[in-house]
Structures are given as C-alpha cells and as structure tokens.
Amino acid sequence: MTPDQALTELRAALETALMVGLPMLLTVLVIGVVLGIVQAATQINEPTIAFVAKAISLALLLAAAGAWMLGRLVDFTINLYQRIPQLIS
C-alpha cells in the first residue's frame, strides 16, 4: 500500500464520517442556538430544557434519516472490504 492509497482511503473514511455525522451535529447546534436565544430572552436558565429538546430532536432525526446513515456506512464498509486485495498488492 502506497502513501497515496492510504491517504485516499483515509479521505474516503473522513468524508463518510462527515456525511453521517453532519446532520446530527447541525440539528443539535440549531436547536441549541434557538433554545439559547429563547432562554436568554425569557431569562429561564434551566439546562434540562435544552437537553431534552436536543435529545428529542436527535431521536427524531435518527428515526427519519437513520436508515440512510446506516446505508452510507454499510456501503463504505463493503467497498473497503472489496478493495482490500487491490490495496495489499
């Protein structure tokens, strides 16, 4: 395996991780900012409100897009396993 092949595989792994993790991170970020603004405006500083809202939104996202995320991970893993003989030689 050459350094170029290793970097190509590492890049593909990082792209897959980014594509799978980005929707979850963005959802939690948006919910956190919106609730932070609402809590600042109403002067309600209760951390459990933000936590529960983030947990619910993350659960809804996983219910809606979990199959797509899992499909991306499975496709990447299958393609990686199929490329192993080419990487070794």
N, CA, C and O atoms as a printed pandas DataFrame, in Angstrom:
     atom_number atom_name residue_name chain_id  residue_number  x_coord  y_coord  z_coord
0              1         N          MET        A               1    0.848   -1.167    0.000
1              2        CA          MET        A               1    0.000    0.000    0.000
2              3         C          MET        A               1    0.896    1.234    0.000
3              4         O          MET        A               1    1.766    1.392    0.856
4              5         N          THR        A               2    0.666    2.085   -0.961
5              6        CA          THR        A               2    1.462    3.309   -1.060
6              7         C          THR        A               2    0.858    4.397   -0.169
7              8         O          THR        A               2   -0.301    4.303    0.238
8              9         N          PRO        A               3    1.633    5.407    0.124
9             10        CA          PRO        A               3    1.085    6.514    0.921
10            11         C          PRO        A               3   -0.103    7.200    0.240
11            12         O          PRO        A               3   -1.022    7.668    0.912
12            13         N          ASP        A               4   -0.083    7.257   -1.088
13            14        CA          ASP        A               4   -1.208    7.862   -1.800
14            15         C          ASP        A               4   -2.488    7.052   -1.612
15            16         O          ASP        A               4   -3.566    7.617   -1.431
16            17         N          GLN        A               5   -2.364    5.736   -1.656
17            18        CA          GLN        A               5   -3.542    4.888   -1.435
18            19         C          GLN        A               5   -4.063    5.042   -0.015
19            20         O          GLN        A               5   -5.273    5.096    0.208
20            21         N          ALA        A               6   -3.155    5.111    0.936
21            22        CA          ALA        A               6   -3.560    5.273    2.338
22            23         C          ALA        A               6   -4.282    6.597    2.540
23            24         O          ALA        A               6   -5.297    6.654    3.236
24            25         N          LEU        A               7   -3.766    7.655    1.940
25            26        CA          LEU        A               7   -4.419    8.950    2.059
26            27         C          LEU        A               7   -5.777    8.969    1.366
27            28         O          LEU        A               7   -6.709    9.615    1.844
28            29         N          THR        A               8   -5.892    8.269    0.247
29            30        CA          THR        A               8   -7.176    8.179   -0.450
30            31         C          THR        A               8   -8.208    7.454    0.399
31            32         O          THR        A               8   -9.359    7.883    0.487
32            33         N          GLU        A               9   -7.801    6.360    1.022
33            34        CA          GLU        A               9   -8.721    5.615    1.883
34            35         C          GLU        A               9   -9.090    6.416    3.122
35            36         O          GLU        A               9  -10.242    6.397    3.556
36            37         N          LEU        A              10   -8.115    7.122    3.693
37            38        CA          LEU        A              10   -8.388    7.960    4.848
38            39         C          LEU        A              10   -9.344    9.089    4.492
39            40         O          LEU        A              10  -10.238    9.419    5.271
40            41         N          ARG        A              11   -9.159    9.674    3.333
41            42        CA          ARG        A              11  -10.063   10.739    2.882
42            43         C          ARG        A              11  -11.473   10.207    2.698
43            44         O          ARG        A              11  -12.435   10.857    3.106
44            45         N          ALA        A              12  -11.612    9.044    2.095
45            46        CA          ALA        A              12  -12.938    8.459    1.911
46            47         C          ALA        A              12  -13.603    8.165    3.255
47            48         O          ALA        A              12  -14.808    8.368    3.409
48            49         N          ALA        A              13  -12.831    7.694    4.217
49            50        CA          ALA        A              13  -13.378    7.420    5.546
50            51         C          ALA        A              13  -13.821    8.709    6.233
51            52         O          ALA        A              13  -14.882    8.745    6.857
52            53         N          LEU        A              14  -13.023    9.758    6.125
53            54        CA          LEU        A              14  -13.387   11.032    6.733
54            55         C          LEU        A              14  -14.603   11.659    6.060
55            56         O          LEU        A              14  -15.445   12.254    6.734
56            57         N          GLU        A              15  -14.702   11.532    4.745
57            58        CA          GLU        A              15  -15.878   12.047    4.039
58            59         C          GLU        A              15  -17.143   11.306    4.461
59            60         O          GLU        A              15  -18.198   11.914    4.642
60            61         N          THR        A              16  -17.028   10.001    4.614
61            62        CA          THR        A              16  -18.176    9.217    5.056
62            63         C          THR        A              16  -18.575    9.594    6.475
63            64         O          THR        A              16  -19.762    9.745    6.765
64            65         N          ALA        A              17  -17.606    9.746    7.352
65            66        CA          ALA        A              17  -17.904   10.147    8.726
66            67         C          ALA        A              17  -18.549   11.527    8.773
67            68         O          ALA        A              17  -19.464   11.762    9.563
68            69         N          LEU        A              18  -18.078   12.432    7.934
69            70        CA          LEU        A              18  -18.659   13.766    7.876
70            71         C          LEU        A              18  -20.093   13.726    7.352
71            72         O          LEU        A              18  -20.969   14.404    7.888
72            73         N          MET        A              19  -20.332   12.945    6.320
73            74        CA          MET        A              19  -21.680   12.852    5.757
74            75         C          MET        A              19  -22.660   12.222    6.742
75            76         O          MET        A              19  -23.838   12.576    6.753
76            77         N          VAL        A              20  -22.190   11.299    7.562
77            78        CA          VAL        A              20  -23.066   10.639    8.534
78            79         C          VAL        A              20  -23.257   11.508    9.779
79            80         O          VAL        A              20  -24.358   11.570   10.327
80            81         N          GLY        A              21  -22.218   12.161   10.218
81            82        CA          GLY        A              21  -22.301   12.920   11.458
82            83         C          GLY        A              21  -22.809   14.342   11.321
83            84         O          GLY        A              21  -23.327   14.906   12.285
84            85         N          LEU        A              22  -22.673   14.930   10.143
85            86        CA          LEU        A              22  -23.039   16.328    9.971
86            87         C          LEU        A              22  -24.515   16.615   10.235
87            88         O          LEU        A              22  -24.810   17.606   10.904
88            89         N          PRO        A              23  -25.451   15.814    9.752
89            90        CA          PRO        A              23  -26.859   16.124   10.055
90            91         C          PRO        A              23  -27.156   16.126   11.558
91            92         O          PRO        A              23  -27.921   16.963   12.037
92            93         N          MET        A              24  -26.561   15.203   12.292
93            94        CA          MET        A              24  -26.795   15.164   13.731
94            95         C          MET        A              24  -26.191   16.384   14.418
95            96         O          MET        A              24  -26.823   16.994   15.281
96            97         N          LEU        A              25  -24.968   16.737   14.035
97            98        CA          LEU        A              25  -24.318   17.889   14.649
98            99         C          LEU        A              25  -25.050   19.185   14.342
99           100         O          LEU        A              25  -25.217   20.031   15.221
100          101         N          LEU        A              26  -25.490   19.347   13.094
101          102        CA          LEU        A              26  -26.207   20.560   12.729
102          103         C          LEU        A              26  -27.553   20.663   13.440
103          104         O          LEU        A              26  -27.956   21.748   13.857
104          105         N          THR        A              27  -28.243   19.540   13.577
105          106        CA          THR        A              27  -29.526   19.555   14.273
106          107         C          THR        A              27  -29.359   19.997   15.719
107          108         O          THR        A              27  -30.092   20.861   16.199
108          109         N          VAL        A              28  -28.405   19.409   16.404
109          110        CA          VAL        A              28  -28.178   19.760   17.806
110          111         C          VAL        A              28  -27.698   21.208   17.921
111          112         O          VAL        A              28  -28.073   21.911   18.860
112          113         N          LEU        A              29  -26.878   21.653   16.980
113          114        CA          LEU        A              29  -26.393   23.027   17.002
114          115         C          LEU        A              29  -27.537   24.023   16.829
115          116         O          LEU        A              29  -27.635   24.990   17.585
116          117         N          VAL        A              30  -28.396   23.797   15.849
117          118        CA          VAL        A              30  -29.508   24.719   15.593
118          119         C          VAL        A              30  -30.464   24.746   16.778
119          120         O          VAL        A              30  -30.881   25.820   17.213
120          121         N          ILE        A              31  -30.813   23.579   17.302
121          122        CA          ILE        A              31  -31.715   23.526   18.459
122          123         C          ILE        A              31  -31.080   24.235   19.657
123          124         O          ILE        A              31  -31.766   24.957   20.381
124          125         N          GLY        A              32  -29.795   24.040   19.870
125          126        CA          GLY        A              32  -29.113   24.685   20.989
126          127         C          GLY        A              32  -29.088   26.194   20.861
127          128         O          GLY        A              32  -29.303   26.900   21.847
128          129         N          VAL        A              33  -28.831   26.704   19.666
129          130        CA          VAL        A              33  -28.795   28.152   19.464
130          131         C          VAL        A              33  -30.184   28.755   19.638
131          132         O          VAL        A              33  -30.341   29.777   20.305
132          133         N          VAL        A              34  -31.195   28.121   19.035
133          134        CA          VAL        A              34  -32.564   28.643   19.150
134          135         C          VAL        A              34  -33.016   28.642   20.606
135          136         O          VAL        A              34  -33.565   29.633   21.087
136          137         N          LEU        A              35  -32.788   27.546   21.300
137          138        CA          LEU        A              35  -33.195   27.497   22.700
138          139         C          LEU        A              35  -32.368   28.436   23.573
139          140         O          LEU        A              35  -32.880   28.982   24.551
140          141         N          GLY        A              36  -31.112   28.626   23.233
141          142        CA          GLY        A              36  -30.293   29.585   23.969
142          143         C          GLY        A              36  -30.827   31.001   23.831
143          144         O          GLY        A              36  -30.858   31.761   24.799
144          145         N          ILE        A              37  -31.245   31.347   22.621
145          146        CA          ILE        A              37  -31.830   32.673   22.400
146          147         C          ILE        A              37  -33.141   32.815   23.160
147          148         O          ILE        A              37  -33.382   33.838   23.800
148          149         N          VAL        A              38  -33.989   31.791   23.092
149          150        CA          VAL        A              38  -35.265   31.837   23.815
150          151         C          VAL        A              38  -35.033   31.918   25.321
151          152         O          VAL        A              38  -35.698   32.694   26.008
152          153         N          GLN        A              39  -34.109   31.137   25.833
153          154        CA          GLN        A              39  -33.837   31.171   27.269
154          155         C          GLN        A              39  -33.240   32.516   27.697
155          156         O          GLN        A              39  -33.530   33.005   28.789
156          157         N          ALA        A              40  -32.417   33.107   26.845
157          158        CA          ALA        A              40  -31.864   34.418   27.178
158          159         C          ALA        A              40  -32.948   35.488   27.156
159          160         O          ALA        A              40  -32.938   36.402   27.980
160          161         N          ALA        A              41  -33.880   35.379   26.218
161          162        CA          ALA        A              41  -34.942   36.373   26.115
162          163         C          ALA        A              41  -35.938   36.260   27.268
163          164         O          ALA        A              41  -36.472   37.266   27.734
164          165         N          THR        A              42  -36.183   35.040   27.721
165          166        CA          THR        A              42  -37.159   34.835   28.796
166          167         C          THR        A              42  -36.495   34.737   30.170
167          168         O          THR        A              42  -37.190   34.643   31.182
168          169         N          GLN        A              43  -35.196   34.756   30.218
169          170        CA          GLN        A              43  -34.410   34.633   31.455
170          171         C          GLN        A              43  -34.715   33.344   32.215
171          172         O          GLN        A              43  -34.692   33.312   33.445
172          173         N          ILE        A              44  -34.995   32.299   31.469
173          174        CA          ILE        A              44  -35.168   30.967   32.063
174          175         C          ILE        A              44  -33.875   30.204   31.802
175          176         O          ILE        A              44  -33.588   29.832   30.664
176          177         N          ASN        A              45  -33.115   29.978   32.832
177          178        CA          ASN        A              45  -31.828   29.290   32.690
178          179         C          ASN        A              45  -31.923   27.881   33.268
179          180         O          ASN        A              45  -31.339   27.579   34.308
180          181         N          GLU        A              46  -32.644   27.058   32.595
181          182        CA          GLU        A              46  -32.805   25.669   33.018
182          183         C          GLU        A              46  -32.117   24.765   31.990
183          184         O          GLU        A              46  -32.596   24.660   30.861
184          185         N          PRO        A              47  -31.015   24.116   32.349
185          186        CA          PRO        A              47  -30.283   23.308   31.375
186          187         C          PRO        A              47  -31.033   22.060   30.913
187          188         O          PRO        A              47  -30.755   21.547   29.830
188          189         N          THR        A              48  -31.962   21.571   31.700
189          190        CA          THR        A              48  -32.670   20.356   31.286
190          191         C          THR        A              48  -33.595   20.617   30.109
191          192         O          THR        A              48  -33.869   19.703   29.332
192          193         N          ILE        A              49  -34.084   21.847   29.960
193          194        CA          ILE        A              49  -34.940   22.164   28.818
194          195         C          ILE        A              49  -34.168   21.980   27.519
195          196         O          ILE        A              49  -34.659   21.355   26.579
196          197         N          ALA        A              50  -32.966   22.524   27.471
197          198        CA          ALA        A              50  -32.149   22.395   26.270
198          199         C          ALA        A              50  -31.753   20.940   26.028
199          200         O          ALA        A              50  -31.755   20.477   24.887
200          201         N          PHE        A              51  -31.418   20.229   27.081
201          202        CA          PHE        A              51  -31.012   18.831   26.921
202          203         C          PHE        A              51  -32.149   17.983   26.376
203          204         O          PHE        A              51  -31.950   17.188   25.457
204          205         N          VAL        A              52  -33.336   18.150   26.937
205          206        CA          VAL        A              52  -34.483   17.349   26.492
206          207         C          VAL        A              52  -34.830   17.683   25.047
207          208         O          VAL        A              52  -35.122   16.785   24.258
208          209         N          ALA        A              53  -34.802   18.966   24.693
209          210        CA          ALA        A              53  -35.115   19.357   23.313
210          211         C          ALA        A              53  -34.093   18.794   22.330
211          212         O          ALA        A              53  -34.461   18.333   21.249
212          213         N          LYS        A              54  -32.818   18.828   22.695
213          214        CA          LYS        A              54  -31.777   18.272   21.834
214          215         C          LYS        A              54  -31.931   16.761   21.695
215          216         O          LYS        A              54  -31.775   16.214   20.603
216          217         N          ALA        A              55  -32.236   16.088   22.807
217          218        CA          ALA        A              55  -32.391   14.631   22.764
218          219         C          ALA        A              55  -33.578   14.236   21.899
219          220         O          ALA        A              55  -33.490   13.279   21.128
220          221         N          ILE        A              56  -34.677   14.952   22.014
221          222        CA          ILE        A              56  -35.860   14.646   21.210
222          223         C          ILE        A              56  -35.592   14.906   19.729
223          224         O          ILE        A              56  -35.959   14.096   18.878
224          225         N          SER        A              57  -34.951   16.036   19.421
225          226        CA          SER        A              57  -34.670   16.341   18.017
226          227         C          SER        A              57  -33.694   15.338   17.414
227          228         O          SER        A              57  -33.822   14.967   16.247
228          229         N          LEU        A              58  -32.726   14.901   18.203
229          230        CA          LEU        A              58  -31.774   13.904   17.715
230          231         C          LEU        A              58  -32.454   12.559   17.492
231          232         O          LEU        A              58  -32.151   11.864   16.522
232          233         N          ALA        A              59  -33.366   12.189   18.378
233          234        CA          ALA        A              59  -34.105   10.935   18.200
234          235         C          ALA        A              59  -34.984   10.995   16.959
235          236         O          ALA        A              59  -35.085   10.015   16.221
236          237         N          LEU        A              60  -35.618   12.137   16.725
237          238        CA          LEU        A              60  -36.449   12.288   15.522
238          239         C          LEU        A              60  -35.600   12.236   14.262
239          240         O          LEU        A              60  -36.000   11.635   13.265
240          241         N          LEU        A              61  -34.440   12.857   14.301
241          242        CA          LEU        A              61  -33.548   12.813   13.142
242          243         C          LEU        A              61  -33.082   11.391   12.864
243          244         O          LEU        A              61  -33.064   10.955   11.713
244          245         N          LEU        A              62  -32.708   10.670   13.906
245          246        CA          LEU        A              62  -32.263    9.289   13.710
246          247         C          LEU        A              62  -33.397    8.406   13.193
247          248         O          LEU        A              62  -33.159    7.494   12.401
248          249         N          ALA        A              63  -34.623    8.671   13.634
249          250        CA          ALA        A              63  -35.762    7.908   13.126
250          251         C          ALA        A              63  -36.005    8.212   11.655
251          252         O          ALA        A              63  -36.371    7.327   10.882
252          253         N          ALA        A              64  -35.799    9.475   11.271
253          254        CA          ALA        A              64  -36.071    9.869    9.892
254          255         C          ALA        A              64  -34.918    9.505    8.943
255          256         O          ALA        A              64  -35.161    9.048    7.827
256          257         N          ALA        A              65  -33.684    9.703    9.375
257          258        CA          ALA        A              65  -32.544    9.535    8.473
258          259         C          ALA        A              65  -31.597    8.424    8.906
259          260         O          ALA        A              65  -30.521    8.280    8.327
260          261         N          GLY        A              66  -31.966    7.645    9.897
261          262        CA          GLY        A              66  -31.078    6.588   10.376
262          263         C          GLY        A              66  -30.795    5.520    9.341
263          264         O          GLY        A              66  -29.680    5.006    9.261
264          265         N          ALA        A              67  -31.801    5.184    8.550
265          266        CA          ALA        A              67  -31.602    4.163    7.515
266          267         C          ALA        A              67  -30.615    4.650    6.459
267          268         O          ALA        A              67  -29.778    3.888    5.976
268          269         N          TRP        A              68  -30.726    5.932    6.108
269          270        CA          TRP        A              68  -29.790    6.494    5.127
270          271         C          TRP        A              68  -28.366    6.500    5.680
271          272         O          TRP        A              68  -27.419    6.157    4.973
272          273         N          MET        A              69  -28.221    6.889    6.945
273          274        CA          MET        A              69  -26.895    6.924    7.571
274          275         C          MET        A              69  -26.289    5.532    7.641
275          276         O          MET        A              69  -25.118    5.337    7.313
276          277         N          LEU        A              70  -27.080    4.580    8.062
277          278        CA          LEU        A              70  -26.586    3.206    8.144
278          279         C          LEU        A              70  -26.231    2.676    6.760
279          280         O          LEU        A              70  -25.242    1.961    6.600
280          281         N          GLY        A              71  -27.027    3.022    5.773
281          282        CA          GLY        A              71  -26.737    2.599    4.396
282          283         C          GLY        A              71  -25.410    3.145    3.905
283          284         O          GLY        A              71  -24.649    2.436    3.247
284          285         N          ARG        A              72  -25.127    4.415    4.222
285          286        CA          ARG        A              72  -23.844    5.002    3.826
286          287         C          ARG        A              72  -22.676    4.262    4.483
287          288         O          ARG        A              72  -21.670    3.978    3.834
288          289         N          LEU        A              73  -22.818    3.955    5.765
289          290        CA          LEU        A              73  -21.745    3.246    6.474
290          291         C          LEU        A              73  -21.551    1.831    5.943
291          292         O          LEU        A              73  -20.419    1.373    5.793
292          293         N          VAL        A              74  -22.644    1.144    5.660
293          294        CA          VAL        A              74  -22.562   -0.218    5.136
294          295         C          VAL        A              74  -21.933   -0.205    3.739
295          296         O          VAL        A              74  -21.078   -1.040    3.441
296          297         N          ASP        A              75  -22.345    0.729    2.885
297          298        CA          ASP        A              75  -21.759    0.823    1.544
298          299         C          ASP        A              75  -20.262    1.093    1.603
299          300         O          ASP        A              75  -19.485    0.490    0.863
300          301         N          PHE        A              76  -19.864    2.003    2.486
301          302        CA          PHE        A              76  -18.435    2.293    2.615
302          303         C          PHE        A              76  -17.663    1.061    3.077
303          304         O          PHE        A              76  -16.595    0.755    2.548
304          305         N          THR        A              77  -18.211    0.356    4.068
305          306        CA          THR        A              77  -17.527   -0.825    4.600
306          307         C          THR        A              77  -17.426   -1.926    3.556
307          308         O          THR        A              77  -16.377   -2.555    3.419
308          309         N          ILE        A              78  -18.497   -2.165    2.822
309          310        CA          ILE        A              78  -18.467   -3.199    1.774
310          311         C          ILE        A              78  -17.455   -2.833    0.703
311          312         O          ILE        A              78  -16.677   -3.684    0.269
312          313         N          ASN        A              79  -17.456   -1.570    0.269
313          314        CA          ASN        A              79  -16.491   -1.150   -0.753
314          315         C          ASN        A              79  -15.055   -1.258   -0.242
315          316         O          ASN        A              79  -14.154   -1.627   -0.996
316          317         N          LEU        A              80  -14.843   -0.945    1.011
317          318        CA          LEU        A              80  -13.494   -1.057    1.574
318          319         C          LEU        A              80  -13.045   -2.515    1.611
319          320         O          LEU        A              80  -11.913   -2.825    1.239
320          321         N          TYR        A              81  -13.922   -3.405    2.056
321          322        CA          TYR        A              81  -13.563   -4.824    2.088
322          323         C          TYR        A              81  -13.303   -5.365    0.686
323          324         O          TYR        A              81  -12.434   -6.219    0.512
324          325         N          GLN        A              82  -14.030   -4.893   -0.303
325          326        CA          GLN        A              82  -13.818   -5.356   -1.670
326          327         C          GLN        A              82  -12.513   -4.830   -2.252
327          328         O          GLN        A              82  -11.938   -5.453   -3.144
328          329         N          ARG        A              83  -12.035   -3.679   -1.752
329          330        CA          ARG        A              83  -10.787   -3.106   -2.253
330          331         C          ARG        A              83   -9.550   -3.638   -1.537
331          332         O          ARG        A              83   -8.432   -3.326   -1.947
332          333         N          ILE        A              84   -9.711   -4.414   -0.503
333          334        CA          ILE        A              84   -8.554   -4.908    0.256
334          335         C          ILE        A              84   -7.555   -5.668   -0.623
335          336         O          ILE        A              84   -6.355   -5.423   -0.496
336          337         N          PRO        A              85   -7.986   -6.581   -1.510
337          338        CA          PRO        A              85   -6.974   -7.275   -2.343
338          339         C          PRO        A              85   -6.182   -6.312   -3.228
339          340         O          PRO        A              85   -4.995   -6.531   -3.467
340          341         N          GLN        A              86   -6.815   -5.266   -3.707
341          342        CA          GLN        A              86   -6.091   -4.294   -4.533
342          343         C          GLN        A              86   -5.139   -3.458   -3.691
343          344         O          GLN        A              86   -4.081   -3.052   -4.171
344          345         N          LEU        A              87   -5.501   -3.200   -2.449
345          346        CA          LEU        A              87   -4.646   -2.397   -1.591
346          347         C          LEU        A              87   -3.416   -3.148   -1.134
347          348         O          LEU        A              87   -2.353   -2.556   -0.948
348          349         N          ILE        A              88   -3.556   -4.460   -0.952
349          350        CA          ILE        A              88   -2.435   -5.266   -0.472
350          351         C          ILE        A              88   -1.375   -5.449   -1.550
351          352         O          ILE        A              88   -0.178   -5.397   -1.267
352          353         N          SER        A              89   -1.820   -5.664   -2.788
353          354        CA          SER        A              89   -0.845   -5.926   -3.854
354          355         C          SER        A              89   -0.205   -4.690   -4.391
355          356         O          SER        A              89    0.632   -4.769   -5.290
